[in-house]
């Protein structure tokens, strides 16, 4: 696993999943309590730095102010 600058990642333009504001807040609380969650469920991206798995985790981490 490699930690990268969160600002170098790009959310997928086509993302079939959506998340309600309430669920996003729940995810942010969960990540705040257990940041090691990313060790088992990392955000995955392609060579162009576009996320193909973990768009919601990325959004939550970004809103929490995480840098990597």
C-alpha positions in Angstrom: 0.0 0.0 0.0 1.1 3.5 -0.8 -0.1 6.7 0.8 -0.5 9.6 -1.7 -1.4 13.3 -1.5 -5.2 13.3 -1.4 -5.3 16.3 -3.8 -3.5 14.2 -6.5 -6.5 11.9 -6.7 -9.5 12.5 -8.9 -12.9 11.1 -8.3 -14.3 9.0 -11.1 -16.4 11.0 -13.5 -18.8 8.0 -13.8 -19.6 6.7 -10.4 -22.6 4.4 -10.1 -22.8 4.9 -6.4 -24.3 7.8 -4.5 -24.3 8.5 -0.8 -26.8 10.5 1.2 -25.5 13.3 3.4 -26.5 11.3 6.5 -24.6 8.2 5.3 -21.6 10.4 4.5 -21.6 11.8 8.0 -21.8 8.2 9.4 -18.8 7.3 7.2 -16.8 10.3 8.5 -17.6 9.4 12.1 -16.5 5.8 11.4 -13.2 6.9 9.7 -12.5 9.3 12.6 -12.9 6.6 15.1 -10.9 4.0 13.1 -8.5 5.5 10.6 -6.9 2.1 10.2 -10.0 1.2 8.1 -8.0 2.3 5.1 -5.5 -0.5 5.7 -8.2 -3.1 4.9 -10.3 -1.0 2.5 -8.0 1.4 0.7 -9.0 3.8 -2.1 -7.9 2.3 -5.4 -6.9 4.4 -8.4 -5.4 3.9 -11.9 -2.1 5.4 -13.2 -4.0 8.6 -14.1 -4.8 8.9 -10.4 -8.5 8.4 -11.1 -10.3 6.6 -8.3 -12.1 3.4 -9.4 -12.9 2.1 -5.9 -13.5 4.1 -2.8 -15.0 7.3 -4.1 -17.1 7.7 -1.0 -14.2 7.0 1.4 -12.2 9.5 -0.6 -14.9 12.1 -0.2 -15.2 11.5 3.5 -11.4 11.6 4.1 -11.2 14.9 2.1 -14.0 16.5 4.1 -12.2 15.4 7.3 -9.2 17.3 6.1 -6.9 14.3 5.7 -3.9 15.0 3.5 -3.0 11.4 2.6 
